[in-house]
Amino acid sequence: MSQDKFVLVFLEGIYGVTYHRLLTPFMKMMNGGAPIHFFKDFDELKEFDPEEISHIVVSRACTVTNYQSFSAWLKANDIKLVVDLDDYWELNKDNPSYNLYKQYKSVEILESLRMADIMWTPSTYLSKHMHRENPKAEIYIIPNTLDLSHEQWTKRKKPSKEVRFGYVGASSHSKDIDLISYDFTGKKMYSIGISDYTKRFKASHAMSVLPVDRYGELYSNFDVSLAPLQSNMFNRSKSDLKVVEAGYTRSSIIASNTTPYKESIQDGVTGLLCSSPRDWKNAIESMTKEKHRELSGNLNRYVKKHYDLDKLNKIRTESLGL
């Protein structure tokens, strides 16, 4: 790439996906001297000289009114489009937003994927579906990870003689939680205070919802992170970020034996995998402080080796020609 050109990154808002997939890695790249600019609205493109733009990076989709015209503009100015996608473009049918998402957001994602020159995703499973939509684009697998210079990921755990369990899943995970089917009465259980999650777990503690740049602090409350997940196309397309978060916060993890977790957790070594309510019961009741320390130590070493932000950013910079 010419030294006179720069990369434009579309950051319409800061939430889970854009925080981990755009803001965190690109700020690290900018601090290292990479020619990066953020923009919030596609109308802002007219403020830039297209001859100075090498790539435009978007999370999931471009929000333009005419995709054909935008594609023609990209080609005329020799600007490469990079689409970063970490979720499948169709929600489960039981999701309240299924019809709305399918009618609007799914269309935007597919239109963007089909005109992309480069596609990034943390999921090998999802990459196969992306390839079918656009076999000409280059695809790079870039796992989600954390920036350990952010204090939220280095906060020490509060002392406790008892093993403490925790759940920090976002909204719309009620059916995933039901997979555990375990009554935590009598145990120290910290659940995020969303929907009826605390009631479902019969948790002893409800944790406040924190903004995306602080939610890592929640891991300081407990030892064992619970990651239940139903096996369906949407969930199999997810990243293993919960594994990375547990590893870097020195938490042990008990997770569903499904993609994406079964690919990154070695059962009994870096975590525990569960395929049934009986498995969840046995895993929870078998957890001691000693077992937690062993599993969390193994997981911490694993994520440090495989999920280093600087190493993963090299994939980004190389694909952008920086």
ZIUR-V491946 format. One record per residue. N is the residue number from 1. RES is the residue in three letters. SS is DSSP state (helix for helix, strand for strand, loop for the rest). BURIAL is b if it has 16 or more other C-alpha atoms within 10 Angstrom, else e. D_FIRST is the distance of its C-alpha to the first C-alpha in Angstrom with 1 decimal. Layout:
n = {N N}
res = {RES RES}
ss = {SS SS}
burial = {BURIAL BURIAL}
d_first = {D_FIRST D_FIRST}
This chain:
n = {1 2 3 4 5 6 7 8 9 10 11 12 13 14 15 16 17 18 19 20 21 22 23 24 25 26 27 28 29 30 31 32 33 34 35 36 37 38 39 40 41 42 43 44 45 46 47 48 49 50 51 52 53 54 55 56 57 58 59 60 61 62 63 64 65 66 67 68 69 70 71 72 73 74 75 76 77 78 79 80 81 82 83 84 85 86 87 88 89 90 91 92 93 94 95 96 97 98 99 100 101 102 103 104 105 106 107 108 109 110 111 112 113 114 115 116 117 118 119 120 121 122 123 124 125 126 127 128 129 130 131 132 133 134 135 136 137 138 139 140 141 142 143 144 145 146 147 148 149 150 151 152 153 154 155 156 157 158 159 160 161 162 163 164 165 166 167 168 169 170 171 172 173 174 175 176 177 178 179 180 181 182 183 184 185 186 187 188 189 190 191 192 193 194 195 196 197 198 199 200 201 202 203 204 205 206 207 208 209 210 211 212 213 214 215 216 217 218 219 220 221 222 223 224 225 226 227 228 229 230 231 232 233 234 235 236 237 238 239 240 241 242 243 244 245 246 247 248 249 250 251 252 253 254 255 256 257 258 259 260 261 262 263 264 265 266 267 268 269 270 271 272 273 274 275 276 277 278 279 280 281 282 283 284 285 286 287 288 289 290 291 292 293 294 295 296 297 298 299 300 301 302 303 304 305 306 307 308 309 310 311 312 313 314 315 316 317 318 319 320 321 322}
res = {MET SER GLN ASP LYS PHE VAL LEU VAL PHE LEU GLU GLY ILE TYR GLY VAL THR TYR HIS ARG LEU LEU THR PRO PHE MET LYS MET MET ASN GLY GLY ALA PRO ILE HIS PHE PHE LYS ASP PHE ASP GLU LEU LYS GLU PHE ASP PRO GLU GLU ILE SER HIS ILE VAL VAL SER ARG ALA CYS THR VAL THR ASN TYR GLN SER PHE SER ALA TRP LEU LYS ALA ASN ASP ILE LYS LEU VAL VAL ASP LEU ASP ASP TYR TRP GLU LEU ASN LYS ASP ASN PRO SER TYR ASN LEU TYR LYS GLN TYR LYS SER VAL GLU ILE LEU GLU SER LEU ARG MET ALA ASP ILE MET TRP THR PRO SER THR TYR LEU SER LYS HIS MET HIS ARG GLU ASN PRO LYS ALA GLU ILE TYR ILE ILE PRO ASN THR LEU ASP LEU SER HIS GLU GLN TRP THR LYS ARG LYS LYS PRO SER LYS GLU VAL ARG PHE GLY TYR VAL GLY ALA SER SER HIS SER LYS ASP ILE ASP LEU ILE SER TYR ASP PHE THR GLY LYS LYS MET TYR SER ILE GLY ILE SER ASP TYR THR LYS ARG PHE LYS ALA SER HIS ALA MET SER VAL LEU PRO VAL ASP ARG TYR GLY GLU LEU TYR SER ASN PHE ASP VAL SER LEU ALA PRO LEU GLN SER ASN MET PHE ASN ARG SER LYS SER ASP LEU LYS VAL VAL GLU ALA GLY TYR THR ARG SER SER ILE ILE ALA SER ASN THR THR PRO TYR LYS GLU SER ILE GLN ASP GLY VAL THR GLY LEU LEU CYS SER SER PRO ARG ASP TRP LYS ASN ALA ILE GLU SER MET THR LYS GLU LYS HIS ARG GLU LEU SER GLY ASN LEU ASN ARG TYR VAL LYS LYS HIS TYR ASP LEU ASP LYS LEU ASN LYS ILE ARG THR GLU SER LEU GLY LEU}
ss = {loop loop loop loop loop strand strand strand strand strand loop loop loop loop loop helix helix helix helix helix helix helix helix helix helix helix helix helix helix helix helix loop loop loop loop strand strand strand strand loop loop helix helix helix helix helix helix loop loop helix helix helix strand strand strand strand strand strand strand loop loop loop loop loop loop loop helix helix helix helix helix helix helix helix helix helix loop loop loop strand strand strand strand strand loop loop loop loop loop loop loop loop loop loop loop loop loop helix helix helix helix helix helix helix helix helix helix helix helix helix helix helix helix helix loop loop loop strand strand strand strand loop loop helix helix helix helix helix helix helix helix helix helix loop loop loop loop strand strand strand strand loop loop loop loop loop loop loop loop loop helix helix helix loop loop loop loop loop loop loop loop loop loop strand strand strand strand loop loop loop loop loop loop helix helix helix helix helix loop loop loop loop loop loop loop loop loop strand strand strand strand strand loop loop loop loop helix helix helix helix helix loop loop loop strand strand strand loop loop loop loop loop loop loop helix helix helix helix helix helix helix loop loop strand strand strand strand loop loop loop loop loop helix helix helix helix loop loop loop loop helix helix helix helix helix helix helix helix loop loop loop strand strand strand strand strand loop loop loop loop helix helix helix helix loop loop strand loop loop loop strand strand strand strand loop loop helix helix helix helix helix helix helix helix helix helix loop loop helix helix helix helix helix helix helix helix helix helix helix helix helix helix helix helix helix helix loop loop helix helix helix helix helix helix helix helix helix helix helix helix loop loop}
burial = {e e e e b b b b b b b e e e e e b b b b b b b b b b e e b e e e e b b b b b e e e e e e e e e e e b e b b b b b b b b b b b b e e e e e e e b e e b e e e e b b b b b b b b b b b b b e e e e e e e b e b e e e b b e b b b b b b b b b b b b b b b b b b b b e e b b e e b e e b e b b b b b b b b b e e e e b b b e e b e e e e e b b b b b b b e e e b b e b b b b b e b e b e e e b b b b b b b e e b b e b b b b e e b b e e e e e b e e b b b b b b b b b b b b b b b e e b e b b b b b b b b b b b b b b b b b b b b b b b b b b b b e b b e e e e b b b b b e e e e b b e e b b e e b e e e b b b b b b b b b b e b b e e e b b b e e b b e e b e e b b e b}
d_first = {0.0 3.8 6.4 8.4 7.0 8.6 10.0 13.6 16.2 19.5 22.3 25.5 27.8 28.1 30.1 30.0 27.1 24.7 25.9 25.2 22.2 20.2 21.9 22.6 19.4 17.1 19.5 19.3 15.5 16.0 18.8 16.7 14.4 11.5 10.6 12.8 15.4 18.3 20.4 23.8 24.6 22.8 24.8 22.7 19.7 21.6 21.2 17.5 16.0 14.2 12.1 10.6 10.0 7.1 9.7 13.4 15.2 19.0 21.9 24.1 23.9 22.8 25.8 25.9 29.0 27.8 25.4 25.6 24.7 21.8 20.4 21.0 19.2 16.0 16.2 17.1 14.1 11.6 11.1 11.2 14.3 14.8 18.6 20.0 23.7 26.3 29.5 31.1 31.3 35.1 37.4 40.6 43.5 45.5 42.8 44.2 40.9 40.6 41.6 39.6 36.5 36.9 37.6 34.6 32.0 32.0 31.4 28.4 26.8 27.5 26.2 22.9 22.7 23.5 20.6 18.0 15.1 14.9 18.0 18.8 22.4 24.7 27.2 27.6 30.5 28.6 25.7 28.2 29.2 25.7 25.1 28.3 27.1 23.8 23.8 20.6 18.3 16.7 18.8 18.4 21.5 20.9 24.4 25.5 26.3 27.4 26.5 29.5 29.1 30.5 34.3 35.3 34.4 36.3 39.6 42.5 44.8 48.2 51.0 53.2 55.8 55.2 52.3 50.5 48.6 45.9 44.1 41.1 40.1 39.2 41.3 42.3 43.0 46.7 47.1 44.9 47.2 50.2 49.1 50.2 53.7 54.9 57.1 55.8 59.0 60.1 56.6 54.0 51.5 48.8 47.5 45.0 47.1 45.8 48.1 51.0 49.1 51.4 54.4 53.1 52.6 55.7 53.5 55.1 52.3 50.1 46.8 45.4 42.2 39.5 36.2 33.0 32.3 35.8 36.9 36.2 39.3 41.5 41.0 43.1 46.1 46.4 46.1 45.5 42.9 44.0 41.5 43.4 41.6 43.0 41.6 40.3 37.1 35.7 36.5 35.3 31.8 31.7 30.0 32.1 31.3 35.0 35.1 32.3 34.1 37.4 36.0 34.4 37.5 39.8 41.4 42.8 42.2 44.4 42.5 43.2 42.9 40.3 36.6 34.4 36.8 38.5 35.3 34.6 38.2 40.5 43.9 46.2 43.6 40.8 42.6 45.1 44.6 47.2 48.1 51.3 53.2 55.2 52.1 51.1 54.6 54.7 51.3 52.1 55.6 54.5 52.1 53.5 52.0 51.8 50.1 47.6 46.7 46.3 44.1 42.0 41.5 40.3 38.0 36.5 35.7 34.2 31.8 30.8 29.8 28.0 26.7 25.0 22.5 20.2 20.2 19.6 16.7 15.0 15.2 13.4 10.6 10.2 10.5 7.8 5.3 6.3}
